[in-house]
Amino acid sequence: MIITLNPDNSPVQNTEFLQSHLDKGGTIRLEKPGIYDVTGPLFIGNDTALEFGPGVVIRRAPDPNSAHPLIVNKGLFGHEWNHNIRIEGLHLVTNGVDLTHLSIYPGLRGHLAFLGVRDLVVRDYECLDLTLLGYGIHVCSFENILLERLFIAGDKDGVHLSDGRYFTIRDSRFGTYDDGIALNAYDYCLSTAIYGWVEDGLIENCHDFAIRKPAGHFCRMLGGTWTDWYAGMEVQNSTLAVHNGNLYSVCLPIPPQKREKPLISQVPPEHTSGIVEWGGIPWRYVKKHDGQYEASCRRITFRDIYLHKPRIAFGFTMEGGLWSNSCPKGLKLPMMEDLVFDGIHAECDLRYLFAGSHPTRNIRVSNSTLRGPILHAGIFQDHQASEYPPLDILFTGVNIPQPAELFCPEPTERKLSLQFYGCSGGIPI
């Protein structure tokens, strides 16, 4: 169905008009070129496609209510999965409108935001003015998603994924200050809505441009662990705990403050939605416990990646500090594994190709040209090198122009197992 927006409509009228058609389902297409102001949020359900023709621009309008995603799936609040959703040709101008940490749902912070979705396609999406908190696309709890021909720039993450499998990101351009792509199986309590493995993915033919300062990563992969709640457990912001079949996260006021004494939980969380204080500690309900006590990234292939920005390309990351603790002392470190990097082209000297303190194994790098330091392998806070397996990386057909001493310039206590076949340049002996 082709629809037409009146350019004289108010942002609220545009939102209501679009929503009335989205509620009918099917394919909705806006073809008439122009700039259309929308407040949102727009709720999209099963078997629905929203298409935008050439020259159609959707501009976010300031909203007197709390900030929220522009488009979100209908099943969000009832923890129901939606399926067969397609958004194509969206040219979004955020116009300075940002999200909050709580947003429409705690931790769901994308201008396009989905929580519980199968068979999602986002194609030809452009957004070049992300601000402080809102991601370009945020998808939590997913199966089978395709994101292609994206162009996302600005201050925050371009694509942020957690708890899902079977995904493809291809033919896309990123120019973000923060991570272009974040595969965050674990994250801060209000930086993701759901925790869980990110697996079975393909990221191909993507460019990381130097549009913003060289902070963050082209792609950050983040994992963490948690345990059952027990009386007397020490917690901090983002601590995860399982109780009575549910997973919870501690959500202290933002920004979290340094404490002279540890924060001890004596009363378990019992609620099944939102954020509720128990024993003076605010806990966020995350989801029904699925039996997992760790989450990270595995079986992911990166192919034909062009790195134009001098920052860390790929982060194997765990987070520590006041905001979160990916793996509290005494818990087993999670494992990130089975990652393939084929056709990685560093168009400038990188800060590092790989960097982080996450245990990682079975890394394969092939048919690539790499510039700048290659590896920084740290040790996560309160843990020891003996807890890490050897970091095994196989390089085949790789050219490393810089001297070999720059391969891993900072000493590490971790055991490294590096193999080189058919490589040239600065190969460490």
Secondary structure, 3 states (H helix, E strand, C coil): CEECCCCCCCHHHHHHHHHHHHCCCEEEEECCCEEEEECCCEEECCCEEEEECCCEEEEECCCCCCCCCCEEEHHHCCCCCEEEEEEECCEEECCCCCCCCCCCCCCCCEEEEEEEEEEEEEECCEEEEECCCCEEEEEEEEEEEEEECCEEEECCCCEEEEEEEEEEEEEEEEEECCCCEEEECCCCCCCCCCCCCEEEEEEEEEEECCCCCCCCEEEEEECEECEECCCCEEECCCCEEEECCEEEEECCCCCCCCCCCCEEECCCCCCCCCEEEECCEEEEEEEECCCCCEECEEEEEEEEEEECCCCEEEEEECCCCCCCCCCCCCCCCCCEEEEEEEEEEECCCCCEEEEECCCEEEEEEEEEECCCCCEEECCCCCCCHHHCCCEEEEEEEEEECCCHHHCCCCCCCCCEEEEEECCEECCCC
